[in-house]
């Protein structure tokens, strides 16, 4: 069962100061970031905390200059996103009205906004997911901010 999450930033407190040990482009322009100790789950290695930018538009900037966005060439995305492994995660800004999130990594900003390429989005579509050590997941999508079991 899912419940409404109140303060998005509170779920990221434990990550402040941590460097992602794997910052990668997944399929298409999906992004994944692993933090904390390495775990083996379902045949996959991931961090104790796992952030997945999923059905979203995103822009990665450094000191105000755009490095890559969700429509960039895959090579450009790969190079730009891996730079985040060298800097600590420093926080998150969330606009609940627009469902936009900015993930802060020192002087880098990863701005994530609702996908404009999904026809008729519903509560099953997620812009990003944060898998937590306690088997819960925080999601932001057309249905707003929600928490639930990662096993649902």
C-alpha positions as CSV (number, residue, x, y, z in Angstrom):
1,X,0.0,0.0,0.0
2,X,1.3,3.4,-0.9
3,X,1.1,6.5,1.3
4,X,1.7,10.2,0.5
5,X,5.2,11.4,1.5
6,X,5.4,14.7,3.2
7,X,9.0,16.0,2.9
8,X,10.9,14.7,-0.1
9,X,14.2,16.1,1.2
10,X,14.1,14.0,4.4
11,X,14.5,10.8,2.4
12,X,17.8,12.1,1.0
13,X,19.4,13.3,4.3
14,X,21.5,10.1,4.7
15,X,23.0,10.7,1.3
16,X,24.4,14.2,2.0
17,X,28.1,14.2,1.5
18,X,28.2,10.8,-0.2
19,X,29.5,10.2,-3.6
20,X,27.6,8.0,-6.0
21,X,29.8,5.0,-6.7
22,X,28.0,4.3,-9.9
23,X,26.4,7.2,-11.9
24,X,25.2,5.8,-15.2
25,X,22.9,6.1,-18.1
26,X,20.6,3.1,-18.4
27,X,18.3,2.3,-21.3
28,X,17.7,5.4,-23.4
29,X,18.1,8.4,-21.2
30,X,17.3,6.8,-17.9
31,X,19.8,7.5,-15.2
32,X,20.8,5.5,-12.1
33,X,22.9,6.4,-9.1
34,X,24.1,4.0,-6.4
35,X,25.1,5.2,-2.9
36,X,26.4,3.4,0.2
37,X,27.5,-0.2,0.6
38,X,27.2,-2.5,-2.4
39,X,24.3,-5.1,-2.2
40,X,23.5,-8.1,-4.4
41,X,19.7,-8.3,-5.1
42,X,18.0,-10.4,-7.7
43,X,21.3,-11.0,-9.5
44,X,22.0,-7.3,-9.7
45,X,24.6,-5.3,-7.8
46,X,23.3,-1.9,-6.5
47,X,23.9,0.5,-3.7
48,X,22.1,0.4,-0.3
49,X,20.4,3.6,-1.7
50,X,19.5,3.5,-5.4
51,X,18.2,6.6,-7.3
52,X,16.6,5.9,-10.7
53,X,15.6,8.8,-13.0
54,X,13.0,7.1,-15.1
55,X,10.2,8.6,-17.3
56,X,11.4,12.2,-17.1
57,X,13.1,15.0,-18.9
58,X,16.3,16.1,-17.2
59,X,19.1,18.6,-17.6
60,X,22.6,18.3,-16.0
61,X,24.4,21.6,-15.5
62,X,27.7,22.6,-13.9
63,X,28.1,26.1,-12.6
64,X,25.1,27.1,-14.7
65,X,26.4,25.6,-18.0
66,X,24.5,22.7,-19.6
67,X,26.5,19.6,-19.9
68,X,23.8,17.2,-21.2
69,X,20.1,16.6,-21.2
70,X,17.8,13.7,-21.7
71,X,17.8,14.3,-25.5
72,X,21.6,14.5,-25.8
73,X,23.7,12.0,-27.6
74,X,24.4,8.9,-25.4
75,X,28.1,9.4,-25.4
76,X,27.6,13.0,-24.2
77,X,25.3,11.8,-21.5
78,X,27.7,9.0,-20.4
79,X,30.6,11.4,-20.0
80,X,28.6,14.1,-18.2
81,X,26.8,11.9,-15.7
82,X,30.0,10.0,-14.7
83,X,31.4,13.3,-13.5
84,X,28.9,13.1,-10.6
85,X,30.9,10.3,-9.1
86,X,33.7,12.8,-8.3
87,X,31.5,15.1,-6.2
88,X,29.3,14.7,-3.1
89,X,25.5,14.7,-3.1
90,X,24.5,17.9,-1.4
91,X,20.8,18.0,-1.3
92,X,17.5,18.1,-3.2
93,X,15.0,20.8,-4.1
94,X,11.5,19.9,-4.8
95,X,8.6,21.9,-6.4
96,X,5.4,20.0,-5.4
97,X,3.2,22.0,-7.7
98,X,5.2,21.3,-10.9
99,X,6.6,17.9,-9.7
100,X,10.1,19.1,-10.6
101,X,13.1,18.0,-8.6
102,X,16.7,19.3,-8.6
103,X,19.3,16.9,-7.3
104,X,22.4,18.8,-6.1
105,X,25.9,17.4,-6.4
106,X,28.2,20.2,-5.2
107,X,28.3,22.7,-8.1
108,X,26.3,20.3,-10.4
109,X,22.5,20.4,-10.7
110,X,20.4,17.6,-12.1
111,X,17.0,19.1,-12.9
112,X,14.3,16.5,-13.4
113,X,10.8,17.4,-14.8
114,X,7.8,15.5,-16.0
115,X,8.2,13.6,-19.3
116,X,6.7,15.3,-22.3
117,X,6.9,12.1,-24.3
118,X,4.5,9.9,-22.3
119,X,0.9,9.9,-23.6
120,X,-1.7,10.0,-20.9
121,X,0.6,9.5,-17.9
122,X,-1.0,8.0,-14.8
123,X,0.0,7.0,-11.3
124,X,2.0,4.0,-12.6
125,X,4.4,6.3,-14.4
126,X,7.3,7.6,-12.3
127,X,9.7,10.5,-12.9
128,X,12.2,9.2,-10.4
129,X,12.4,6.5,-7.7
130,X,14.6,6.3,-4.6
131,X,15.1,2.8,-3.2
132,X,15.8,2.9,0.5
133,X,17.7,0.5,2.7
134,X,14.5,-0.5,4.5
135,X,12.9,-2.0,1.4
136,X,10.7,1.1,0.8
137,X,10.7,3.2,-2.3
138,X,9.9,6.9,-2.7
139,X,8.5,7.9,-6.1
140,X,7.5,11.1,-7.8
141,X,5.2,10.9,-10.8
142,X,1.8,12.1,-12.1
143,X,0.2,10.8,-8.9
144,X,2.5,13.1,-6.8
145,X,5.0,11.9,-4.1
146,X,4.4,8.5,-2.7
147,X,6.1,5.9,-0.6
148,X,5.6,2.2,-0.5
149,X,7.2,-1.2,-0.5
150,X,9.9,-1.7,-3.1
151,X,8.4,-5.2,-3.5
152,X,5.0,-4.1,-4.6
